[in-house]
Amino acid sequence: MFRPNFHHLVLIAATVVTCSAAFGQGEIQLRARQLPGWDARAREGRCAIRVWVDNRAEVRMRGDTIFVRTLEGSKGRDEGSECSQPLPFNSVRNFQVRQTAGRTRVTLAQEPSRMNNYTAMISIDDSQGGGDNYAFEVNWAADTDITTAPAPFFDDVRACQDTVRQRFVAQNGRGSYIDFESFANRQGPAQDQNRDRGRYQRQNQGQESIQGRGSARRRNESRDLTYSCLIDNRQNQVISGIYQYTSGSVRMNDRPNDRTQLR
């Protein structure tokens, strides 16, 4: 009967780790460089995206931030992407992607919209070995037909998270903080129905609910949580922001005489 020794088990573990490293290498995040003539208020914008990809990757754009997520192969990297303005945080029209370099085709997998927090996603599937440099131009125009859309540069998700973070720190004191997941979910218009009159109350029009997840920490304790905010898209402001825990307390390096709990 074969009995693996310690060195054999180590070799197997190292092989598993090495093989796993070929899939899902993680994500890099960066701010796009500013093209000459950068104008955050221009009615039209464009980005020149330049990345190196080996096998499969996703490039996401939100505001002035670019994410390169490696799905398979060696970790992708940015090669000098630059934009004329941030991708607006409201609806755009004529959103187009034109490839200028790369041996396989890039695909627009997701146009920016309210339901995906105005995030564009481009997929790259490089089936040949060794990786390659990819370049594509992204162009868009502000949608002037949607008068109730939030201002182009009011980041309602970030404003929501800032509100929740401030409330959390006020409850738990210095040294406490929240790690938010990158993206939140929109729940559509937050309208309360007036059952007596059988119609929606006008005062709630233009409001929207945003929900997400995160991890709360304070000194020697950690807990998972969810958060939600009510946003007024007409006034570009957060009406309310709350959080609630979804897991029990996890104690870490407990200190004597320090038994305070996250609130």
Secondary structure as UniProt FT lines:
FT   HELIX           6..20
FT   TURN            21..22
FT   STRAND          23..31
FT   STRAND          33..34
FT   TURN            36..37
FT   TURN            40..41
FT   STRAND          44..53
FT   STRAND          56..63
FT   STRAND          65..72
FT   STRAND          77..78
FT   STRAND          82..83
FT   STRAND          92..101
FT   STRAND          106..110
FT   HELIX           114..116
FT   STRAND          120..125
FT   TURN            129..130
FT   STRAND          132..142
FT   TURN            144..145
FT   TURN            147..148
FT   TURN            152..153
FT   HELIX           156..172
FT   TURN            174..175
FT   STRAND          176..180
FT   STRAND          185..189
FT   STRAND          193..194
FT   TURN            195..198
FT   STRAND          199..200
FT   HELIX           202..204
FT   TURN            205..206
FT   STRAND          207..218
FT   TURN            219..220
FT   STRAND          221..232
FT   TURN            233..236
FT   STRAND          237..245
FT   STRAND          250..251
FT   TURN            256..257
//
